[in-house]
């Protein structure tokens, strides 16, 4: 990882109230599977959550478009 790249903290996007429970369930499931881990402190890199509705569920994604514009690797 290129240590000279400046961290980017993007603003969060609002999440519809009707899908918040589904999102919490999906994030908990992903954490239990080891796909994600909870940040316990401040972080310099922040990307917004993007929710894609699917029949009977939601797909939780992250918008990395701003991060990918930086050169993260040497």
PyMOL Python script that loads the backbone (N, CA, C, O; Angstrom):
from pymol import cmd

cmd.read_pdbstr("""\
ATOM      1  N   UNK A   1       0.850  -1.178   0.000  1.00  0.00           N
ATOM      2  CA  UNK A   1       0.000   0.000   0.000  1.00  0.00           C
ATOM      3  C   UNK A   1       0.891   1.235   0.000  1.00  0.00           C
ATOM      4  O   UNK A   1       1.873   1.315   0.738  1.00  0.00           O
ATOM      5  N   UNK A   2       0.529   2.189  -0.838  1.00  0.00           N
ATOM      6  CA  UNK A   2       1.294   3.433  -0.946  1.00  0.00           C
ATOM      7  C   UNK A   2       0.960   4.329   0.246  1.00  0.00           C
ATOM      8  O   UNK A   2      -0.167   4.810   0.360  1.00  0.00           O
ATOM      9  N   UNK A   3       1.913   4.553   1.121  1.00  0.00           N
ATOM     10  CA  UNK A   3       1.704   5.340   2.344  1.00  0.00           C
ATOM     11  C   UNK A   3       1.569   6.836   2.069  1.00  0.00           C
ATOM     12  O   UNK A   3       1.172   7.585   2.961  1.00  0.00           O
ATOM     13  N   UNK A   4       1.889   7.289   0.853  1.00  0.00           N
ATOM     14  CA  UNK A   4       1.811   8.711   0.524  1.00  0.00           C
ATOM     15  C   UNK A   4       0.417   9.148   0.077  1.00  0.00           C
ATOM     16  O   UNK A   4       0.160  10.344  -0.058  1.00  0.00           O
ATOM     17  N   UNK A   5      -0.476   8.199  -0.150  1.00  0.00           N
ATOM     18  CA  UNK A   5      -1.842   8.523  -0.565  1.00  0.00           C
ATOM     19  C   UNK A   5      -2.600   9.111   0.621  1.00  0.00           C
ATOM     20  O   UNK A   5      -2.575   8.555   1.719  1.00  0.00           O
ATOM     21  N   UNK A   6      -3.272  10.232   0.394  1.00  0.00           N
ATOM     22  CA  UNK A   6      -4.052  10.886   1.442  1.00  0.00           C
ATOM     23  C   UNK A   6      -5.373  10.141   1.657  1.00  0.00           C
ATOM     24  O   UNK A   6      -6.067   9.841   0.686  1.00  0.00           O
ATOM     25  N   UNK A   7      -5.733   9.838   2.906  1.00  0.00           N
ATOM     26  CA  UNK A   7      -7.007   9.185   3.193  1.00  0.00           C
ATOM     27  C   UNK A   7      -8.188  10.058   2.765  1.00  0.00           C
ATOM     28  O   UNK A   7      -8.102  11.286   2.764  1.00  0.00           O
ATOM     29  N   UNK A   8      -9.285   9.403   2.404  1.00  0.00           N
ATOM     30  CA  UNK A   8     -10.492  10.101   1.980  1.00  0.00           C
ATOM     31  C   UNK A   8     -11.652   9.638   2.858  1.00  0.00           C
ATOM     32  O   UNK A   8     -11.879   8.439   3.014  1.00  0.00           O
ATOM     33  N   UNK A   9     -12.377  10.586   3.425  1.00  0.00           N
ATOM     34  CA  UNK A   9     -13.570  10.284   4.212  1.00  0.00           C
ATOM     35  C   UNK A   9     -14.766  10.885   3.484  1.00  0.00           C
ATOM     36  O   UNK A   9     -14.962  12.101   3.489  1.00  0.00           O
ATOM     37  N   UNK A  10     -15.566  10.019   2.857  1.00  0.00           N
ATOM     38  CA  UNK A  10     -16.745  10.486   2.140  1.00  0.00           C
ATOM     39  C   UNK A  10     -17.925  10.611   3.104  1.00  0.00           C
ATOM     40  O   UNK A  10     -17.964   9.951   4.142  1.00  0.00           O
ATOM     41  N   UNK A  11     -18.876  11.457   2.751  1.00  0.00           N
ATOM     42  CA  UNK A  11     -20.089  11.619   3.555  1.00  0.00           C
ATOM     43  C   UNK A  11     -20.967  10.384   3.420  1.00  0.00           C
ATOM     44  O   UNK A  11     -20.977   9.717   2.385  1.00  0.00           O
ATOM     45  N   UNK A  12     -21.707  10.095   4.492  1.00  0.00           N
ATOM     46  CA  UNK A  12     -22.605   8.949   4.440  1.00  0.00           C
ATOM     47  C   UNK A  12     -23.848   9.287   3.621  1.00  0.00           C
ATOM     48  O   UNK A  12     -24.199  10.454   3.446  1.00  0.00           O
ATOM     49  N   UNK A  13     -24.496   8.255   3.132  1.00  0.00           N
ATOM     50  CA  UNK A  13     -25.758   8.425   2.411  1.00  0.00           C
ATOM     51  C   UNK A  13     -26.887   7.959   3.318  1.00  0.00           C
ATOM     52  O   UNK A  13     -26.738   7.008   4.086  1.00  0.00           O
ATOM     53  N   UNK A  14     -27.991   8.631   3.216  1.00  0.00           N
ATOM     54  CA  UNK A  14     -29.142   8.239   4.031  1.00  0.00           C
ATOM     55  C   UNK A  14     -29.661   6.881   3.578  1.00  0.00           C
ATOM     56  O   UNK A  14     -29.665   6.549   2.393  1.00  0.00           O
ATOM     57  N   UNK A  15     -30.094   6.113   4.565  1.00  0.00           N
ATOM     58  CA  UNK A  15     -30.623   4.776   4.307  1.00  0.00           C
ATOM     59  C   UNK A  15     -32.109   4.799   4.619  1.00  0.00           C
ATOM     60  O   UNK A  15     -32.502   5.275   5.683  1.00  0.00           O
ATOM     61  N   UNK A  16     -32.954   4.291   3.710  1.00  0.00           N
ATOM     62  CA  UNK A  16     -34.390   4.268   3.986  1.00  0.00           C
ATOM     63  C   UNK A  16     -34.701   3.492   5.268  1.00  0.00           C
ATOM     64  O   UNK A  16     -34.158   2.413   5.506  1.00  0.00           O
ATOM     65  N   UNK A  17     -35.572   4.057   6.076  1.00  0.00           N
ATOM     66  CA  UNK A  17     -35.913   3.449   7.360  1.00  0.00           C
ATOM     67  C   UNK A  17     -36.443   2.031   7.190  1.00  0.00           C
ATOM     68  O   UNK A  17     -36.171   1.167   8.023  1.00  0.00           O
ATOM     69  N   UNK A  18     -37.190   1.784   6.129  1.00  0.00           N
ATOM     70  CA  UNK A  18     -37.826   0.479   5.940  1.00  0.00           C
ATOM     71  C   UNK A  18     -36.831  -0.662   5.733  1.00  0.00           C
ATOM     72  O   UNK A  18     -37.196  -1.826   5.896  1.00  0.00           O
ATOM     73  N   UNK A  19     -35.583  -0.351   5.377  1.00  0.00           N
ATOM     74  CA  UNK A  19     -34.598  -1.413   5.144  1.00  0.00           C
ATOM     75  C   UNK A  19     -33.509  -1.464   6.220  1.00  0.00           C
ATOM     76  O   UNK A  19     -32.593  -2.283   6.132  1.00  0.00           O
ATOM     77  N   UNK A  20     -33.599  -0.611   7.221  1.00  0.00           N
ATOM     78  CA  UNK A  20     -32.538  -0.566   8.241  1.00  0.00           C
ATOM     79  C   UNK A  20     -32.388  -1.881   8.989  1.00  0.00           C
ATOM     80  O   UNK A  20     -31.268  -2.315   9.258  1.00  0.00           O
ATOM     81  N   UNK A  21     -33.503  -2.522   9.328  1.00  0.00           N
ATOM     82  CA  UNK A  21     -33.426  -3.803  10.039  1.00  0.00           C
ATOM     83  C   UNK A  21     -32.743  -4.851   9.165  1.00  0.00           C
ATOM     84  O   UNK A  21     -31.917  -5.624   9.651  1.00  0.00           O
ATOM     85  N   UNK A  22     -33.086  -4.879   7.881  1.00  0.00           N
ATOM     86  CA  UNK A  22     -32.452  -5.824   6.955  1.00  0.00           C
ATOM     87  C   UNK A  22     -30.946  -5.574   6.862  1.00  0.00           C
ATOM     88  O   UNK A  22     -30.154  -6.514   6.809  1.00  0.00           O
ATOM     89  N   UNK A  23     -30.566  -4.304   6.842  1.00  0.00           N
ATOM     90  CA  UNK A  23     -29.148  -3.950   6.757  1.00  0.00           C
ATOM     91  C   UNK A  23     -28.416  -4.407   8.015  1.00  0.00           C
ATOM     92  O   UNK A  23     -27.336  -4.992   7.929  1.00  0.00           O
ATOM     93  N   UNK A  24     -29.000  -4.142   9.180  1.00  0.00           N
ATOM     94  CA  UNK A  24     -28.380  -4.563  10.439  1.00  0.00           C
ATOM     95  C   UNK A  24     -28.191  -6.073  10.473  1.00  0.00           C
ATOM     96  O   UNK A  24     -27.147  -6.559  10.907  1.00  0.00           O
ATOM     97  N   UNK A  25     -29.205  -6.824  10.013  1.00  0.00           N
ATOM     98  CA  UNK A  25     -29.108  -8.282   9.979  1.00  0.00           C
ATOM     99  C   UNK A  25     -27.999  -8.733   9.032  1.00  0.00           C
ATOM    100  O   UNK A  25     -27.224  -9.630   9.364  1.00  0.00           O
ATOM    101  N   UNK A  26     -27.922  -8.114   7.859  1.00  0.00           N
ATOM    102  CA  UNK A  26     -26.898  -8.491   6.886  1.00  0.00           C
ATOM    103  C   UNK A  26     -25.499  -8.164   7.400  1.00  0.00           C
ATOM    104  O   UNK A  26     -24.578  -8.965   7.238  1.00  0.00           O
ATOM    105  N   UNK A  27     -25.332  -7.002   8.015  1.00  0.00           N
ATOM    106  CA  UNK A  27     -24.023  -6.629   8.557  1.00  0.00           C
ATOM    107  C   UNK A  27     -23.607  -7.569   9.688  1.00  0.00           C
ATOM    108  O   UNK A  27     -22.438  -7.942   9.787  1.00  0.00           O
ATOM    109  N   UNK A  28     -24.558  -7.951  10.537  1.00  0.00           N
ATOM    110  CA  UNK A  28     -24.255  -8.890  11.618  1.00  0.00           C
ATOM    111  C   UNK A  28     -23.836 -10.244  11.047  1.00  0.00           C
ATOM    112  O   UNK A  28     -22.881 -10.858  11.522  1.00  0.00           O
ATOM    113  N   UNK A  29     -24.554 -10.698  10.033  1.00  0.00           N
ATOM    114  CA  UNK A  29     -24.228 -11.971   9.380  1.00  0.00           C
ATOM    115  C   UNK A  29     -22.827 -11.914   8.759  1.00  0.00           C
ATOM    116  O   UNK A  29     -22.034 -12.841   8.925  1.00  0.00           O
ATOM    117  N   UNK A  30     -22.527 -10.828   8.047  1.00  0.00           N
ATOM    118  CA  UNK A  30     -21.209 -10.680   7.420  1.00  0.00           C
ATOM    119  C   UNK A  30     -20.098 -10.612   8.464  1.00  0.00           C
ATOM    120  O   UNK A  30     -19.001 -11.124   8.239  1.00  0.00           O
ATOM    121  N   UNK A  31     -20.377  -9.982   9.603  1.00  0.00           N
ATOM    122  CA  UNK A  31     -19.383  -9.904  10.672  1.00  0.00           C
ATOM    123  C   UNK A  31     -19.127 -11.291  11.268  1.00  0.00           C
ATOM    124  O   UNK A  31     -17.981 -11.650  11.538  1.00  0.00           O
ATOM    125  N   UNK A  32     -20.188 -12.064  11.471  1.00  0.00           N
ATOM    126  CA  UNK A  32     -20.049 -13.420  12.012  1.00  0.00           C
ATOM    127  C   UNK A  32     -19.273 -14.321  11.060  1.00  0.00           C
ATOM    128  O   UNK A  32     -18.535 -15.202  11.503  1.00  0.00           O
ATOM    129  N   UNK A  33     -19.434 -14.108   9.754  1.00  0.00           N
ATOM    130  CA  UNK A  33     -18.720 -14.904   8.748  1.00  0.00           C
ATOM    131  C   UNK A  33     -17.282 -14.434   8.545  1.00  0.00           C
ATOM    132  O   UNK A  33     -16.506 -15.094   7.853  1.00  0.00           O
ATOM    133  N   UNK A  34     -16.925 -13.308   9.140  1.00  0.00           N
ATOM    134  CA  UNK A  34     -15.573 -12.784   8.990  1.00  0.00           C
ATOM    135  C   UNK A  34     -15.359 -11.990   7.715  1.00  0.00           C
ATOM    136  O   UNK A  34     -14.221 -11.687   7.357  1.00  0.00           O
ATOM    137  N   UNK A  35     -16.438 -11.651   7.029  1.00  0.00           N
ATOM    138  CA  UNK A  35     -16.345 -10.865   5.794  1.00  0.00           C
ATOM    139  C   UNK A  35     -15.986  -9.421   6.115  1.00  0.00           C
ATOM    140  O   UNK A  35     -15.221  -8.785   5.390  1.00  0.00           O
ATOM    141  N   UNK A  36     -16.544  -8.912   7.204  1.00  0.00           N
ATOM    142  CA  UNK A  36     -16.270  -7.544   7.649  1.00  0.00           C
ATOM    143  C   UNK A  36     -15.912  -7.581   9.127  1.00  0.00           C
ATOM    144  O   UNK A  36     -16.164  -8.575   9.808  1.00  0.00           O
ATOM    145  N   UNK A  37     -15.333  -6.509   9.615  1.00  0.00           N
ATOM    146  CA  UNK A  37     -15.094  -6.388  11.051  1.00  0.00           C
ATOM    147  C   UNK A  37     -15.472  -4.991  11.498  1.00  0.00           C
ATOM    148  O   UNK A  37     -15.358  -4.025  10.744  1.00  0.00           O
ATOM    149  N   UNK A  38     -15.921  -4.903  12.727  1.00  0.00           N
ATOM    150  CA  UNK A  38     -16.385  -3.639  13.281  1.00  0.00           C
ATOM    151  C   UNK A  38     -15.192  -2.735  13.591  1.00  0.00           C
ATOM    152  O   UNK A  38     -14.202  -3.176  14.175  1.00  0.00           O
ATOM    153  N   UNK A  39     -15.297  -1.480  13.198  1.00  0.00           N
ATOM    154  CA  UNK A  39     -14.267  -0.497  13.530  1.00  0.00           C
ATOM    155  C   UNK A  39     -14.508  -0.037  14.956  1.00  0.00           C
ATOM    156  O   UNK A  39     -15.600   0.424  15.287  1.00  0.00           O
ATOM    157  N   UNK A  40     -13.495  -0.160  15.800  1.00  0.00           N
ATOM    158  CA  UNK A  40     -13.669   0.182  17.211  1.00  0.00           C
ATOM    159  C   UNK A  40     -13.206   1.594  17.533  1.00  0.00           C
ATOM    160  O   UNK A  40     -13.396   2.063  18.654  1.00  0.00           O
ATOM    161  N   UNK A  41     -12.614   2.263  16.588  1.00  0.00           N
ATOM    162  CA  UNK A  41     -12.138   3.620  16.825  1.00  0.00           C
ATOM    163  C   UNK A  41     -12.291   4.462  15.574  1.00  0.00           C
ATOM    164  O   UNK A  41     -12.942   4.063  14.609  1.00  0.00           O
ATOM    165  N   UNK A  42     -11.688   5.613  15.612  1.00  0.00           N
ATOM    166  CA  UNK A  42     -11.748   6.515  14.463  1.00  0.00           C
ATOM    167  C   UNK A  42     -10.957   5.924  13.293  1.00  0.00           C
ATOM    168  O   UNK A  42      -9.958   5.234  13.494  1.00  0.00           O
ATOM    169  N   UNK A  43     -11.410   6.199  12.089  1.00  0.00           N
ATOM    170  CA  UNK A  43     -10.714   5.750  10.894  1.00  0.00           C
ATOM    171  C   UNK A  43     -10.650   6.897   9.896  1.00  0.00           C
ATOM    172  O   UNK A  43     -11.583   7.694   9.796  1.00  0.00           O
ATOM    173  N   UNK A  44      -9.568   6.975   9.172  1.00  0.00           N
ATOM    174  CA  UNK A  44      -9.393   8.050   8.194  1.00  0.00           C
ATOM    175  C   UNK A  44     -10.045   7.721   6.856  1.00  0.00           C
ATOM    176  O   UNK A  44     -10.385   8.619   6.086  1.00  0.00           O
ATOM    177  N   UNK A  45     -10.217   6.431   6.586  1.00  0.00           N
ATOM    178  CA  UNK A  45     -10.814   6.002   5.324  1.00  0.00           C
ATOM    179  C   UNK A  45     -12.282   5.684   5.564  1.00  0.00           C
ATOM    180  O   UNK A  45     -12.597   4.778   6.336  1.00  0.00           O
ATOM    181  N   UNK A  46     -13.191   6.418   4.913  1.00  0.00           N
ATOM    182  CA  UNK A  46     -14.627   6.201   5.082  1.00  0.00           C
ATOM    183  C   UNK A  46     -15.288   6.221   3.712  1.00  0.00           C
ATOM    184  O   UNK A  46     -15.113   7.164   2.940  1.00  0.00           O
ATOM    185  N   UNK A  47     -16.054   5.166   3.416  1.00  0.00           N
ATOM    186  CA  UNK A  47     -16.814   5.098   2.166  1.00  0.00           C
ATOM    187  C   UNK A  47     -18.279   4.873   2.510  1.00  0.00           C
ATOM    188  O   UNK A  47     -18.581   4.160   3.466  1.00  0.00           O
ATOM    189  N   UNK A  48     -19.200   5.469   1.747  1.00  0.00           N
ATOM    190  CA  UNK A  48     -20.620   5.344   2.077  1.00  0.00           C
ATOM    191  C   UNK A  48     -21.195   3.973   1.737  1.00  0.00           C
ATOM    192  O   UNK A  48     -20.766   3.302   0.798  1.00  0.00           O
ATOM    193  N   UNK A  49     -22.167   3.594   2.528  1.00  0.00           N
ATOM    194  CA  UNK A  49     -22.917   2.368   2.327  1.00  0.00           C
ATOM    195  C   UNK A  49     -23.925   2.591   1.209  1.00  0.00           C
ATOM    196  O   UNK A  49     -24.558   3.645   1.136  1.00  0.00           O
ATOM    197  N   UNK A  50     -24.072   1.601   0.345  1.00  0.00           N
ATOM    198  CA  UNK A  50     -25.058   1.657  -0.734  1.00  0.00           C
ATOM    199  C   UNK A  50     -25.959   0.443  -0.575  1.00  0.00           C
ATOM    200  O   UNK A  50     -25.473  -0.683  -0.463  1.00  0.00           O
ATOM    201  N   UNK A  51     -27.259   0.662  -0.565  1.00  0.00           N
ATOM    202  CA  UNK A  51     -28.221  -0.418  -0.395  1.00  0.00           C
ATOM    203  C   UNK A  51     -28.901  -0.702  -1.722  1.00  0.00           C
ATOM    204  O   UNK A  51     -29.466   0.193  -2.350  1.00  0.00           O
ATOM    205  N   UNK A  52     -28.838  -1.970  -2.143  1.00  0.00           N
ATOM    206  CA  UNK A  52     -29.481  -2.392  -3.382  1.00  0.00           C
ATOM    207  C   UNK A  52     -30.615  -3.335  -3.002  1.00  0.00           C
ATOM    208  O   UNK A  52     -30.355  -4.436  -2.517  1.00  0.00           O
ATOM    209  N   UNK A  53     -31.879  -2.925  -3.211  1.00  0.00           N
ATOM    210  CA  UNK A  53     -32.996  -3.798  -2.853  1.00  0.00           C
ATOM    211  C   UNK A  53     -33.052  -5.033  -3.753  1.00  0.00           C
ATOM    212  O   UNK A  53     -32.886  -4.942  -4.969  1.00  0.00           O
ATOM    213  N   UNK A  54     -33.287  -6.177  -3.133  1.00  0.00           N
ATOM    214  CA  UNK A  54     -33.477  -7.439  -3.834  1.00  0.00           C
ATOM    215  C   UNK A  54     -34.782  -8.036  -3.322  1.00  0.00           C
ATOM    216  O   UNK A  54     -35.225  -7.679  -2.230  1.00  0.00           O
ATOM    217  N   UNK A  55     -35.407  -8.932  -4.073  1.00  0.00           N
ATOM    218  CA  UNK A  55     -36.661  -9.528  -3.601  1.00  0.00           C
ATOM    219  C   UNK A  55     -36.484 -10.221  -2.243  1.00  0.00           C
ATOM    220  O   UNK A  55     -35.765 -11.215  -2.135  1.00  0.00           O
ATOM    221  N   UNK A  56     -37.140  -9.691  -1.222  1.00  0.00           N
ATOM    222  CA  UNK A  56     -37.098 -10.280   0.107  1.00  0.00           C
ATOM    223  C   UNK A  56     -35.832 -10.010   0.898  1.00  0.00           C
ATOM    224  O   UNK A  56     -35.692 -10.510   2.014  1.00  0.00           O
ATOM    225  N   UNK A  57     -34.915  -9.242   0.360  1.00  0.00           N
ATOM    226  CA  UNK A  57     -33.664  -8.949   1.070  1.00  0.00           C
ATOM    227  C   UNK A  57     -33.036  -7.673   0.527  1.00  0.00           C
ATOM    228  O   UNK A  57     -33.607  -7.012  -0.340  1.00  0.00           O
ATOM    229  N   UNK A  58     -31.883  -7.337   1.031  1.00  0.00           N
ATOM    230  CA  UNK A  58     -31.131  -6.191   0.517  1.00  0.00           C
ATOM    231  C   UNK A  58     -29.690  -6.626   0.277  1.00  0.00           C
ATOM    232  O   UNK A  58     -29.180  -7.523   0.949  1.00  0.00           O
ATOM    233  N   UNK A  59     -29.053  -5.992  -0.668  1.00  0.00           N
ATOM    234  CA  UNK A  59     -27.623  -6.195  -0.885  1.00  0.00           C
ATOM    235  C   UNK A  59     -26.927  -4.964  -0.338  1.00  0.00           C
ATOM    236  O   UNK A  59     -27.247  -3.836  -0.715  1.00  0.00           O
ATOM    237  N   UNK A  60     -25.981  -5.185   0.548  1.00  0.00           N
ATOM    238  CA  UNK A  60     -25.240  -4.093   1.162  1.00  0.00           C
ATOM    239  C   UNK A  60     -23.897  -3.979   0.453  1.00  0.00           C
ATOM    240  O   UNK A  60     -23.117  -4.931   0.417  1.00  0.00           O
ATOM    241  N   UNK A  61     -23.637  -2.799  -0.111  1.00  0.00           N
ATOM    242  CA  UNK A  61     -22.404  -2.552  -0.856  1.00  0.00           C
ATOM    243  C   UNK A  61     -21.737  -1.289  -0.322  1.00  0.00           C
ATOM    244  O   UNK A  61     -22.319  -0.555   0.476  1.00  0.00           O
ATOM    245  N   UNK A  62     -20.524  -1.051  -0.768  1.00  0.00           N
ATOM    246  CA  UNK A  62     -19.793   0.160  -0.406  1.00  0.00           C
ATOM    247  C   UNK A  62     -19.390   0.866  -1.686  1.00  0.00           C
ATOM    248  O   UNK A  62     -18.897   0.235  -2.621  1.00  0.00           O
ATOM    249  N   UNK A  63     -19.598   2.170  -1.730  1.00  0.00           N
ATOM    250  CA  UNK A  63     -19.208   2.975  -2.888  1.00  0.00           C
ATOM    251  C   UNK A  63     -17.739   3.365  -2.734  1.00  0.00           C
ATOM    252  O   UNK A  63     -17.403   4.255  -1.952  1.00  0.00           O
ATOM    253  N   UNK A  64     -16.878   2.698  -3.479  1.00  0.00           N
ATOM    254  CA  UNK A  64     -15.437   2.954  -3.405  1.00  0.00           C
ATOM    255  C   UNK A  64     -14.963   3.842  -4.550  1.00  0.00           C
ATOM    256  O   UNK A  64     -13.762   3.914  -4.810  1.00  0.00           O
ATOM    257  N   UNK A  65     -15.874   4.516  -5.239  1.00  0.00           N
ATOM    258  CA  UNK A  65     -15.490   5.290  -6.421  1.00  0.00           C
ATOM    259  C   UNK A  65     -14.477   6.380  -6.094  1.00  0.00           C
ATOM    260  O   UNK A  65     -13.554   6.611  -6.875  1.00  0.00           O
ATOM    261  N   UNK A  66     -14.626   7.044  -4.972  1.00  0.00           N
ATOM    262  CA  UNK A  66     -13.677   8.093  -4.603  1.00  0.00           C
ATOM    263  C   UNK A  66     -12.332   7.483  -4.207  1.00  0.00           C
ATOM    264  O   UNK A  66     -11.278   8.039  -4.514  1.00  0.00           O
ATOM    265  N   UNK A  67     -12.373   6.346  -3.529  1.00  0.00           N
ATOM    266  CA  UNK A  67     -11.134   5.691  -3.106  1.00  0.00           C
ATOM    267  C   UNK A  67     -10.364   5.159  -4.308  1.00  0.00           C
ATOM    268  O   UNK A  67      -9.134   5.217  -4.334  1.00  0.00           O
ATOM    269  N   UNK A  68     -11.079   4.642  -5.299  1.00  0.00           N
ATOM    270  CA  UNK A  68     -10.391   4.059  -6.448  1.00  0.00           C
ATOM    271  C   UNK A  68      -9.744   5.120  -7.327  1.00  0.00           C
ATOM    272  O   UNK A  68      -8.885   4.800  -8.148  1.00  0.00           O
ATOM    273  N   UNK A  69     -10.142   6.375  -7.168  1.00  0.00           N
ATOM    274  CA  UNK A  69      -9.508   7.425  -7.956  1.00  0.00           C
ATOM    275  C   UNK A  69      -8.108   7.741  -7.426  1.00  0.00           C
ATOM    276  O   UNK A  69      -7.292   8.335  -8.130  1.00  0.00           O
ATOM    277  N   UNK A  70      -7.840   7.343  -6.194  1.00  0.00           N
ATOM    278  CA  UNK A  70      -6.494   7.501  -5.630  1.00  0.00           C
ATOM    279  C   UNK A  70      -5.660   6.275  -5.990  1.00  0.00           C
ATOM    280  O   UNK A  70      -6.197   5.186  -6.193  1.00  0.00           O
ATOM    281  N   UNK A  71      -4.396   6.457  -6.063  1.00  0.00           N
ATOM    282  CA  UNK A  71      -3.519   5.319  -6.316  1.00  0.00           C
ATOM    283  C   UNK A  71      -3.142   4.729  -4.965  1.00  0.00           C
ATOM    284  O   UNK A  71      -2.268   5.258  -4.278  1.00  0.00           O
ATOM    285  N   UNK A  72      -3.800   3.633  -4.579  1.00  0.00           N
ATOM    286  CA  UNK A  72      -3.593   3.057  -3.257  1.00  0.00           C
ATOM    287  C   UNK A  72      -2.359   2.172  -3.184  1.00  0.00           C
ATOM    288  O   UNK A  72      -1.776   2.002  -2.113  1.00  0.00           O
ATOM    289  N   UNK A  73      -1.958   1.607  -4.324  1.00  0.00           N
ATOM    290  CA  UNK A  73      -0.851   0.661  -4.336  1.00  0.00           C
ATOM    291  C   UNK A  73       0.298   1.193  -5.163  1.00  0.00           C
ATOM    292  O   UNK A  73       0.092   1.926  -6.130  1.00  0.00           O
ATOM    293  N   UNK A  74       1.510   0.824  -4.780  1.00  0.00           N
ATOM    294  CA  UNK A  74       2.700   1.211  -5.539  1.00  0.00           C
ATOM    295  C   UNK A  74       2.866   0.306  -6.729  1.00  0.00           C
ATOM    296  O   UNK A  74       3.813   0.466  -7.499  1.00  0.00           O
TER     297      UNK A  74
END
""", "prot")
cmd.dss("prot")
cmd.show_as("cartoon", "prot")
cmd.util.cbc("prot")
cmd.orient("prot")
